[in-house]
Amino acid sequence: MKLYADRAPVATRQFITDVLIIVWIYVWVKLGMTLFDLIQKLAVPGQKLEGAGNGLASNLNSAGDKIKSLPGVPDSVAAPFTNAANAAGSLANAGREQQDIVNDLAWILSIVIVVVPVLFVVAVWLPLRIRWIRRAGAAARLRTVTAGRDLLALRALATQPLKRLLRVDPEIAALWRRRDPDAVEALARLELRSLGLR
């Protein structure tokens, strides 16, 4: 498996592209984490509301229990404290619900802001990179055997732009059909060079 080309300009371009992709992914992940932290700050009022509601409910329940424990005092005197404690509990529940909504929003927005740009770049870059790795790996194996050089020459005839083929020799196809070793070698080198290989 070849990860990078043999020729310096192509290998440098591939390496720089790979580094830029890694930096791109890092920046979006970092941005997603920062956004998550910022959105989570919106949950602070809900935390305070929950804390205040729980504290108030506890104090009101405690006061109602003390009133009920007094001899000769009817339970109806403690009922307003119990009702107020229930209302304070509802306030605490509202604070919890607000925190849950903020937490869900933080996760959703953070994931979207990371996944969309990263997926876009990876969907474009990764298939091209894998295709090059496969082609370059196969070409690197073929370049060491005589029959492989013939296949590389044939591939060059089939896929290289006509201008490049004409630069090699205007009669390159006829020379290849006659199995001219110089023509086969020139075509194989042309194919290897187009992949950044030697």
C-alpha positions, 0 to 999 in steps of 0.5 A: 500500500502506498500512502504518498507518491514517490515524486516530491511535488505530488507527495508534498501536495498530498501531505499538505492536503492530508494535514489541512483535512486534519486541521479542518476536522480539528477546527470544526470539532473544537468549534462544536465543543465551544458551541456546546459549552456556550449553549450549556450556559443557558441552562444556568437559570434552569439550575437556579430555578430548580434549586430555588424550587427544591429549597422552597418546597423543602422548607414549606413541607417542613413548616407544614409537618411542624404545624401538623405535629402541634397538638390541637391544630387541625390539618387544614391549617397545614394545607396551604403550606403543602399546596405551596410546597407542591407549587414550588416542586412544579417550579423545580420541575420546570427548571429541570425541563429547561435544563433538559431542553438546553442540553438536547439543543446543545448536543444537536447543534454541536453535532450538526456543526461538526458533522456537516462540514466534516462529512462534506470534506471527507465525502469529497476527499476520502474517496479520491484519496482511497482511489489514488492509494489503490491505483498507486499501490497496483501501479507500484506492484506492476512497475517491477515486472515486465508484463506489468510495464506492458499493462501500465503502457496500455493503461497510459494509451487508454487514459492519458490525455492525447497531448501527453501521448503526442509529446511522447511520440506522434506514432506512439500507438503504432510503436506500442502495437509493434511492441517497441521496448522504448515506446512501452517504457515511455508509456509506462513511465508516463502512467507512473508519472501521472500517479506521482510514481517513479 
